[in-house]
Structure formats: structure tokens, C-alpha cells
């Protein structure tokens, strides 16, 4: 994802449901899953991305 300072998006499809999780690398060795949500529209909710940035800090 551009402009997210190292935050990655993981997308999982279960049947017709789509879930997304934001994650990042902690000092290059550990993957931290910050938050996840069920995607219901084409646009990623801004508050979910902001939460991931806050957790990363």
C-alpha cells in the first residue's frame, strides 16, 4: 500500500465474505497483525488504516 509507511494489507476470502488485516514488520523479524475487519465496500475505511498506523507507533 502506498503512503502507509510499511503497513501491509492481507486479504482473506471465505465464501462470499472478504476480510482484510493490516500488518507490519517489527524490526524486520516479526510480523504484527494490527487490526482486521470485514470488507463491505470497494473503499478501505480510513479509520481502520488510521488505527493500524496508531498501533504501529
N, C-alpha and C positions, 0 to 999 in steps of 0.2 A: 504494500500500500504506500502510495506516495504521500509525503508530508506528515508522516506519523512517527518519525524518529525511532525506527527499529521495531515497530509493532507489526506483527504478522497476523493474518486472518486465516483461521481454519474453518472450512465449511464441511458440514456433515449432512447428508440426505438420508432420511429414514422414511421410507414410503413416499408420501407426497409432502412431508414436512422438511423444512430446511432449518438447520441450526448453525449459528456462527459463534466462534470463540476467538477472542483476541488474546494473543500471546506475545512473549518477548524472551530473548536470551538474557539470563542473568550472568554477567561476566563471561559470556561465551560458552558456558558449560552446561547450564541448567535451563530447561525450557519452563517458563512460568506461564500458566494459563490464567489470565487476569479476570476475564468475565465472559459469559456466554449468554446467548439469547436466541429465541426462535424468530427467524426472519419471516416477516409477513408482507413486506413490500420490496420494491426494487431498491429503494434508498436505504442506506445504513443509518440507523438512528444516531444523531450527533451526540446525544447524552451517553450512549454506550461507548463510543470512541473516547469521549472525554473521561469516562470512568476508567477505561484501560490506561490512559495517559497518567491519571492520578495514581493508580495502583503502581505503575512503573516507577514513578518518582519515589 
